[in-house]
Amino acid sequence: MSTQHSKKAAAFLKNQEYTAWHDATFWGVRVGRDNMAMGLEEWEQLRQKASEIKLHTLSHLDKYLEQFAGNAAKNGVKVHWAADADEFNSIVLDILTGSGVKKMVKSKSMLTEECGMNPYLEAHGIEVVETDLGERILQLKGQAPSHIVMPAIHLSHHDVGELFEQKGISEGKGNHDPTYLTYRARLSLRKEFLSAGAGMTGANFGIASTGEIVVCTNEGNADMSTSIPKLQISAIGLEKIIPDYDSLAVFQRMLCRSGTGQPTTSYTSFFRKARCADGEFHIILVDNGRTQWLQNPAHWELLKCIRCGSCMNTCPVYRRSGGYSYSYFIPGPIGINLGMLRSPEEHQGNLSACTLCGSCQCVCPVKIDLADQIYAWRQEWPAAGKKLICSVMNAVYKNEGIYRNFTGIAHLANILPAPWLPFYLRFPRKPFHSLAHDEL
Amino acid sequence: MSSKEEILGKCRTQQDYPMPRLDDIAAVKYPDPLTQFVAMSAAVGGKVVELQPGKDINHLLRSLFPEAVNIASNLPEISLANRNPDTVGSAAELDGTDLGVVRGEIGVAENGCIWVPQTMKERAVCFISENLVILLPKEAIVNNMHEAMKRIRVGDYGYGCFISGPSTTADIAQVLVMGAQAARSLTVVLLP
């Protein structure tokens, strides 16, 4: 039975050369992760601790959120609470219009992607400039990320080179060298940093004991975005709160090692106060479904995720089908699961994008049982057709009389044309159990 | 009911997982943390130079960056500096800085991170400079992030950053490039 994922994956696989590159690239990242993990004797201990800290924090989230918000307020930060995407978007718009901001630079945030913030702000006349290089490329191209950490991985340097020529970022034509293109983007983004009225970041962690936001980047774009404008807005999902610096040490050590195979990101930035006396710092705590997921007895542990991306890097299906084959904006094993939490009707097609090999849960730094969760979703959410087949089989096999009669007349269905009966499916003239082996 | 009350109400669960001990983590330690720090700094694309006792830091910086024209620092010992992040009119005035010089407080052997709390009015100097130099006392190296997190202090400016190597990206075709949006090179000067 084909699903939306399998159909899109089939299209992805048509370009064999690119598929091989995609597969090998992510396998390379996975190998990098392994080298990092094996380089630390305490790795498995860290995973256990990371999982336990998250379980503890999530099971006392109300207490930690209050502590976080209280400490942030003491630091002079304006804390906002957004129940859903709409409320989040309107809070951001109010802050910006209140300060007369026309242009905002921002670093990477999957949360703003989740809430559809950029199109909303742009519809209200505010220019939003992505400053993570990958995100900027996608913004210029009008595309969505295909990976949560390496968003523009589906584009080649020629694609980017042509895009930059088209947008006037490159000088002249034909130079598609990544170093040159990165430099041209640097010059172009520098102008944006200098002319923006506000800077926005996401958050990798919120520290309850200090009320700080911690952001990890390699490019330093979160720091550039917030060091020049006087207004800073940081968006954080509720589940990103952790107790204190000791907990942060555990996660900081694992995030980048798991995600990209580096020992650390280049920048691990702690934002506690507004940048200057006449500046403002707003933190927006976003629910948008998270409290509801927290109450889901079978799947609440998915909220432990720190968005490192290691589950998709290792996933044999992701590596060979690409981020755009999934219907949810986060792909891979964690995306399959989060999509099911968000809207099972819409995203159950992604459940087919899993071989249950379990590789994801072996690398997950916070020990989410991602593949087991997908298995569980499959039991909970059979597609309508599968549900019908299962209930008919259940009735037939439970009752010998029905079974004999049913399998005895099943061959009458052979006259049905496709698509009612696929060409490869033909029913025998006697009950299944009395078929000889060679008849099967 | 405000969103805050509603959200907090919905966060209350019947689960009760204890906070794990973290003081029993058998974190990596090195026989010589300084050697490991130097090796890691190189691995992340940074450079480490040692200031010999009795030598002038300005001479060293000039020899390392002979072509630097605009040099920004608020450190009194950096007489080369011709821009001061404490007194510039705005952060944007630091654009075009060839060399920024700041002080780091803690170096981390396991990953080359250096704790740089904001100690200047315009922290942009740490990012906007083409080349960044961090002065770090040689004895300020710890083994790992657990040790570092116990020591860091975010000062009155309300900002601090662990910096490890220059600004990097691999967003174009997974090719590693130094110098994305922030400093294109990082040099750590170890002070005696």
Boltz contact constraints between the chains, C-beta under 6 A:
constraints:
  - contact:
      token1: [A, 25]
      token2: [B, 174]
      max_distance: 6.0
  - contact:
      token1: [A, 40]
      token2: [B, 28]
      max_distance: 6.0
  - contact:
      token1: [A, 42]
      token2: [B, 25]
      max_distance: 6.0
  - contact:
      token1: [A, 42]
      token2: [B, 26]
      max_distance: 6.0
  - contact:
      token1: [A, 42]
      token2: [B, 27]
      max_distance: 6.0
  - contact:
      token1: [A, 49]
      token2: [B, 20]
      max_distance: 6.0
  - contact:
      token1: [A, 52]
      token2: [B, 20]
      max_distance: 6.0
  - contact:
      token1: [A, 55]
      token2: [B, 17]
      max_distance: 6.0
  - contact:
      token1: [A, 56]
      token2: [B, 17]
      max_distance: 6.0
  - contact:
      token1: [A, 56]
      token2: [B, 19]
      max_distance: 6.0
  - contact:
      token1: [A, 59]
      token2: [B, 13]
      max_distance: 6.0
  - contact:
      token1: [A, 59]
      token2: [B, 15]
      max_distance: 6.0
  - contact:
      token1: [A, 59]
      token2: [B, 16]
      max_distance: 6.0
  - contact:
      token1: [A, 59]
      token2: [B, 17]
      max_distance: 6.0
  - contact:
      token1: [A, 61]
      token2: [B, 11]
      max_distance: 6.0
  - contact:
      token1: [A, 62]
      token2: [B, 8]
      max_distance: 6.0
  - contact:
      token1: [A, 62]
      token2: [B, 11]
      max_distance: 6.0
  - contact:
      token1: [A, 62]
      token2: [B, 12]
      max_distance: 6.0
  - contact:
      token1: [A, 81]
      token2: [B, 3]
      max_distance: 6.0
  - contact:
      token1: [A, 81]
      token2: [B, 4]
      max_distance: 6.0
  - contact:
      token1: [A, 81]
      token2: [B, 7]
      max_distance: 6.0
  - contact:
      token1: [A, 83]
      token2: [B, 3]
      max_distance: 6.0
  - contact:
      token1: [A, 133]
      token2: [B, 169]
      max_distance: 6.0
  - contact:
      token1: [A, 133]
      token2: [B, 171]
      max_distance: 6.0
  - contact:
      token1: [A, 133]
      token2: [B, 180]
      max_distance: 6.0
  - contact:
      token1: [A, 134]
      token2: [B, 171]
      max_distance: 6.0
  - contact:
      token1: [A, 152]
      token2: [B, 171]
      max_distance: 6.0
  - contact:
      token1: [A, 156]
      token2: [B, 173]
      max_distance: 6.0
  - contact:
      token1: [A, 157]
      token2: [B, 172]
      max_distance: 6.0
  - contact:
      token1: [A, 157]
      token2: [B, 173]
      max_distance: 6.0
  - contact:
      token1: [A, 160]
      token2: [B, 172]
      max_distance: 6.0
  - contact:
      token1: [A, 178]
      token2: [B, 172]
      max_distance: 6.0
  - contact:
      token1: [A, 178]
      token2: [B, 173]
      max_distance: 6.0
  - contact:
      token1: [A, 178]
      token2: [B, 175]
      max_distance: 6.0
  - contact:
      token1: [A, 178]
      token2: [B, 177]
      max_distance: 6.0
  - contact:
      token1: [A, 179]
      token2: [B, 177]
      max_distance: 6.0
  - contact:
      token1: [A, 181]
      token2: [B, 172]
      max_distance: 6.0
  - contact:
      token1: [A, 182]
      token2: [B, 169]
      max_distance: 6.0
  - contact:
      token1: [A, 182]
      token2: [B, 177]
      max_distance: 6.0
  - contact:
      token1: [A, 189]
      token2: [B, 181]
      max_distance: 6.0
  - contact:
      token1: [A, 194]
      token2: [B, 92]
      max_distance: 6.0
  - contact:
      token1: [A, 194]
      token2: [B, 95]
      max_distance: 6.0
  - contact:
      token1: [A, 218]
      token2: [B, 168]
      max_distance: 6.0
  - contact:
      token1: [A, 219]
      token2: [B, 167]
      max_distance: 6.0
  - contact:
      token1: [A, 219]
      token2: [B, 169]
      max_distance: 6.0
  - contact:
      token1: [A, 219]
      token2: [B, 180]
      max_distance: 6.0
  - contact:
      token1: [A, 219]
      token2: [B, 181]
      max_distance: 6.0
  - contact:
      token1: [A, 220]
      token2: [B, 127]
      max_distance: 6.0
  - contact:
      token1: [A, 220]
      token2: [B, 167]
      max_distance: 6.0
  - contact:
      token1: [A, 220]
      token2: [B, 181]
      max_distance: 6.0
  - contact:
      token1: [A, 220]
      token2: [B, 182]
      max_distance: 6.0
  - contact:
      token1: [A, 221]
      token2: [B, 181]
      max_distance: 6.0
  - contact:
      token1: [A, 223]
      token2: [B, 127]
      max_distance: 6.0
  - contact:
      token1: [A, 224]
      token2: [B, 127]
      max_distance: 6.0
  - contact:
      token1: [A, 224]
      token2: [B, 181]
      max_distance: 6.0
  - contact:
      token1: [A, 224]
      token2: [B, 182]
      max_distance: 6.0
  - contact:
      token1: [A, 227]
      token2: [B, 91]
      max_distance: 6.0
  - contact:
      token1: [A, 227]
      token2: [B, 123]
      max_distance: 6.0
  - contact:
      token1: [A, 227]
      token2: [B, 124]
      max_distance: 6.0
  - contact:
      token1: [A, 227]
      token2: [B, 127]
      max_distance: 6.0
  - contact:
      token1: [A, 228]
      token2: [B, 91]
      max_distance: 6.0
  - contact:
      token1: [A, 228]
      token2: [B, 92]
      max_distance: 6.0
  - contact:
      token1: [A, 228]
      token2: [B, 124]
      max_distance: 6.0
  - contact:
      token1: [A, 245]
      token2: [B, 149]
      max_distance: 6.0
  - contact:
      token1: [A, 246]
      token2: [B, 22]
      max_distance: 6.0
  - contact:
      token1: [A, 249]
      token2: [B, 145]
      max_distance: 6.0
  - contact:
      token1: [A, 249]
      token2: [B, 146]
      max_distance: 6.0
  - contact:
      token1: [A, 249]
      token2: [B, 149]
      max_distance: 6.0
  - contact:
      token1: [A, 252]
      token2: [B, 145]
      max_distance: 6.0
  - contact:
      token1: [A, 253]
      token2: [B, 145]
      max_distance: 6.0
  - contact:
      token1: [A, 263]
      token2: [B, 111]
      max_distance: 6.0
  - contact:
      token1: [A, 264]
      token2: [B, 111]
      max_distance: 6.0
  - contact:
      token1: [A, 264]
      token2: [B, 113]
      max_distance: 6.0
  - contact:
      token1: [A, 264]
      token2: [B, 164]
      max_distance: 6.0
  - contact:
      token1: [A, 266]
      token2: [B, 164]
      max_distance: 6.0
  - contact:
      token1: [A, 266]
      token2: [B, 165]
      max_distance: 6.0
  - contact:
      token1: [A, 266]
      token2: [B, 167]
      max_distance: 6.0
  - contact:
      token1: [A, 266]
      token2: [B, 168]
      max_distance: 6.0
  - contact:
      token1: [A, 267]
      token2: [B, 161]
      max_distance: 6.0
  - contact:
      token1: [A, 268]
      token2: [B, 162]
      max_distance: 6.0
  - contact:
      token1: [A, 269]
      token2: [B, 161]
      max_distance: 6.0
  - contact:
      token1: [A, 270]
      token2: [B, 154]
      max_distance: 6.0
  - contact:
      token1: [A, 270]
      token2: [B, 160]
      max_distance: 6.0
  - contact:
      token1: [A, 272]
      token2: [B, 154]
      max_distance: 6.0
  - contact:
      token1: [A, 272]
      token2: [B, 158]
      max_distance: 6.0
  - contact:
      token1: [A, 273]
      token2: [B, 158]
      max_distance: 6.0
  - contact:
      token1: [A, 287]
      token2: [B, 7]
      max_distance: 6.0
  - contact:
      token1: [A, 291]
      token2: [B, 7]
      max_distance: 6.0
  - contact:
      token1: [A, 291]
      token2: [B, 10]
      max_distance: 6.0
  - contact:
      token1: [A, 291]
      token2: [B, 11]
      max_distance: 6.0
